[in-house]
Amino acid sequence: IINGMNPKKITITDVAQHAGVSVTTVSLVLSGKGRISDKTCHRVNSAIETLGYVRNQQAAMLRGRVSNVIGLIVSDISEPFYAEVAAGISEILEAQGKVLFLTQCGKNGLHLARCLDSLSGYGVDGIIVGSGRFLSDEMKQKARDMHLPLVCAARASEFDDIDVIRPDNSQAAKMATEYLIKHGHRQIAYLGGESSSLTRAERLGGFCGTLIQYGLPFKSEWVVECDCKQQDAAEATKKLLNHHPKITAILCHKASIAMGAYFGVIGMGNSVGKDENESYYSRQVALIGFGDVPEAELTDPPLTFISSSAREIGYSAANRMLQRIDAPDEQVQHIILPPKLIARGSA
């Protein structure tokens, strides 16, 4: 402390700005990785000397090529699926004496590049990306230039050039639809998700394919987008059932949508559940959600779900990252985890 004031700590970002280069370039100079020209190295080192940047423990570990820190980038840390993924990753890494560094890039991936630069600046040994839909070819190439392993742990992914761990969305929808059909349902709707969602597209493929397999029509007006908030899902459910009173079952894109749909059905004076006890005066609607949450067992009846354990995806992602660090040239793997039916009273 000087004159009662805290002196400003010089960061790797300050060095990058002073040298007129990116944070990634500075981290590459510090680590000795990548192809950086002598001129650029000299400019970065001059900025380090001028600013008095202290090459801290992270930089020292980075030079030794092992930090025992793995980065995780998710769009929203409050999203239950990715919270469980993060917990699974952390559990495996902690058992191996490693630490998880969690960052958030925003719903639309606006800060993904900054997260990647920050994590590389901290000297992580690899980065796991949740919701890789915003991971561009440019960012993947940047990671390769830094010899930084990437693993994608997401609900869905179309990458062929990096390791991917994800659930089988098409099979999950097939399982849910077939379950409803075998319980006598012929008018089945799909509620939730955005048209841009690859996860939703994969599930709708399984849903539509199963309807056709059983000779049932696919009606586009019974497939409704809505926000994941419970209130919005409840309102969308009421609107759907009012306009299409023949619907007897709904597949719900997320756990929160299933909860909202439950309150929407109840709010209309109808009941949720299996159709064998249907009353003449009360319309009954079966509900199945994708995912699972502890609150699902608190409704009456409890909600049925098709679950692909997010924590298991986290376990697989962490183990794959550890393998990738040890064998960087190993062939890319796509690991697809099977779904599981959690049958309760709502369907």
N, C-alpha and C positions, 0 to 999 in steps of 0.2 A: 504494500500500500504506500502510495506517495502522496504526501500532503492531504491525507485523509480520503484520497480517491482511489478507486480500483483502476489500474491501468488496463487499457483495452487489449484483450488477448488477440494476437494476430492469428487468423484462421487460414486454412487452405484456400478459401474463397477470396480472401484479401490478396493472397499471393497470385491467384489466377487473374484477378482484375488488374493488378499492378503489372503483370507480365503480358497482359493482353491475350491470354489463352484460356482454355476451359479448365474447370476443376478436374476433369478426367485427365487432361494432359499433365497437370501438376502431379496428380497421384501416380501417373505412369513414370514421371521423372523420379519421384521419390522411391518408387518400387524397383526401378530398373527394368520394367516390363515394357513391351510394345516397341514400335518403331518410331522413335522420336529423333529428329535431326539434332546435330550438335549445336546448331544455332539456337534452336528452341530450348534445349537443355541449359545452355548458357544463360538465356534470358530468364528462365525460371529460377535457376540458382542465384542469379544476381538479385532477383526480386526477394528471394528468401533471405539473402544477406542484408539487403537494404532495409527490409521490414523487421528483421530480427525474428523471423518465424522459428519457433522451436519444434524440431522434429520429434514429435511426442511418441508415446508408446505404440499408438496405432501405426505410425509411420515406421517405427523400428520393426514391428511385427510384420508389416507389409514387405519390408526389405528382405525379411527372412522367409517370405512367401507363405507363412502360416499365422493366422490371427486367432483361430478357433472361434471366429464369429461368422454366423451365417445371416444374410439379410433376407427379409421378407417384405414384399411390396403388395399391399391389398388396396382395393378401392375405398373400402369403408370398414374400419375395425369394429364398428358396432353391428355389422351384418352377422347374424348368428352362424351362418355357414362358415365364414372365414375366421370367426372367433374360434370355432371348433378346430378348423384346419391349423390355426396358429398354435392352439393348445397341443395338438398332436405332434406338430413339428418340434415344439419346445421340449416336450417330454422325451423324445428320442435324442435330441441334441444334448440335453442336460445329462443324460445317461452316458454320453460320450465325452463329457467335460467341455462341451461347447455352449455358446451363448447365441440366442436369437435376437437380432436387431430388427424391430418392427417399424415400418413406415407406411404412410397412407398417401395414395396418389389422387384421391378424389373420384367421385362417381363417374366422371367422364374421362378419367385418366389424364387430366390436365398437368399434373405434377409428376408424371411417371419418369420423364427424362431427368428431372431434378432429383428424384429419389434415387435413380440409378447412379447419378454423379455423386450424390452424398454418400451412398453406401460404398462405392468404389473408393471414395476419398478416405473413408474410415478403415479401409483395408480388409473388407470382408473376404472370406475364402470362396464364397459363391452366393448367388441370389435366387431365391424361390419367388416366383411371381404368381400371385393369385389373380384370377380374372385377366388372363393374358390377351384379351381382345384389343387392348390398346398398345400392345408390344409390337412396334414396327420393325421392319427389316433393318432399318438404320440403327435402332437401339440394339438389336441382336448382334449386328456387326460390330458395334462399339464394344459390347461385352466380349466378343471373340478377340478383338484387338487387344483387350486387356487381359486375355487368358482367364476370364471370369466365368465359371460355369453357371448356366441358367437351367432351372427346372420350373416347369409350369404346373401348378396345382390349382385346378379350376373346375367349375361346373361343366364347362365345355371348352374345347380348343380345336383349332384347325391347323396347328403347327405340325410340320413334318420334320423340321430340322433341329428341334430341341426335345429334351425329355418331357413327357406330359403324363400327369397322373390325374385322372378324372373319373366321374361316375358314368355308367351306361344309361344315358337319358332315354334313348329309344326303347331299350328293354324295360326300363322302369315304367314308361307310359304304357307299353304293351301289357305288362303285368297288371297294372291298375285297371286298364280298360277291360281286359279279359276277366278279371275278378268281378267287376260290375256286371258284365254280360252274363256270367255264369250264375249270378244272383238275380237274374231276371230282368235287368235293365236294358232298354232298347233306345231310350232317348237320353243321351249323355252329352253334357256340355263341357267345355274347357274354359276356365276363368283365370285371367292374370297374365303377367309378363308383357314385354314390349315386342313389337314386330321385329326389331333389330337384334333381339336376343338369340344367339345360336343355341343356347340351352332350350329355349322355348321351341325353336324350329325342330330340334332333334326329338323333343317330346311329342310335338304335334305329328311328326312323321310316324312315330310308334303308335300314337292314338288313332290316326287316320287309317294306317295300315291294318290295325286290328279290327276296326269297324268293318272295313272292306272284306277282311278275311271271314268275318261272321255274317256277311251279307247285309250289313246295316249301312244306311246312308250317312255320308259326312256332310253336315250342314254348316257352312261358313258363318251363318248368323248365330250359331251356338258356340262360336269361338270368340271370346271377348277379351280385349286388353283392359287392364286396369292397374292403378298404382298399387304398390305392395302394402300401403297403410290399411289397417283393419277397417277403418271407417269407410274408405273408398271401396274396399272389397265388399263390405256389407251393402252399400248403396248399389254397386254394380250387380250384386246377386239379386236384390229386390227388382231391379229393372229387368234383368234377364228372365226371371221367373214370371214377372207380370206380362212380358211380351211373348213368352214361349211357355205357356202353362203345361205343355206335355212333358217337359224335362223332368226326369226323375232322379238324376244323379249328376254330380259336378266333380270334375277333376280340377284341383286347385294348384296353381303354379308354385306357390310357396307356402310355408307353414303359416305366415301371417295372413295370407289370403284365405287359407282354410279356416282360420279363426274368424276372420271377417265374414266369410260366407256362412259360417255357423250362426252368427248373430243376425245376419241378413235373413236367413230362413226362419229363425225363431221370431224375429221382428215382424214378419208377415203373418204370424199366427200359425205357421206350419211347424212340422217337427222334423228332426234330423234322425236318420237311422235306416235300418233295413226295412224293406217294404212288406215283410210278411205280417206285420201288425198294423198295417195302414187302416186308419179309421175312415168311415164314409165322410165325416165332417172335417177331417184334418188331412191336408196334403203332406206327404212325407218325401223328403229329398235325401238321398245318400251323398256323403261327401268323402273324398279321398284327397289328401294333400301330398305334396312331394317335400321330403325333409323329415323333420320331427322336432318337437320342442317339449319340454317338461309340462307346459300348460295344457298339452293335448289331452292329458288324462284327467283334467279338472272339469272339462265340459261334460254335459249329460245329454246324450251318451258321449264317451270319450272318442276322440277323432282317430280315424284310420289313416295310416301314412305308408307311403312307399319311400323307404330310406336308403340312401347310399351314405354310409357313415362318413361325415366330414372329418372326424378325428382319424379314421382309418386312412383317409386320403392324406392327412397330415403326416401320419406315420410313414406311409409309402414315399411321400415327397422328401422327407428328411433322410430316409435310408438311401433313396436314389441319389440325393445330393452328396452324401458321404461317399457313395460308390463313384460318382462322377469326379469328385475331387481326387480320389485315389487313382482313377483310371480315366484321364481326360479325353483319351482317344477312343474310348469304348463306343460301340454302336449305339445310336439313339434308341431309346425305348419308349413305347406308349403303353402305359398301364391303365387298363379300364376296369374299375371295380364294380362288381355286380350289385344290383339292388336287392332289398329285403322287404317283404311285406310285414307290416306291423298291424295286424287286424284287431280292430276294436269295434265299438258299437255303432259308429257313424256310417258304416257300409257293410 
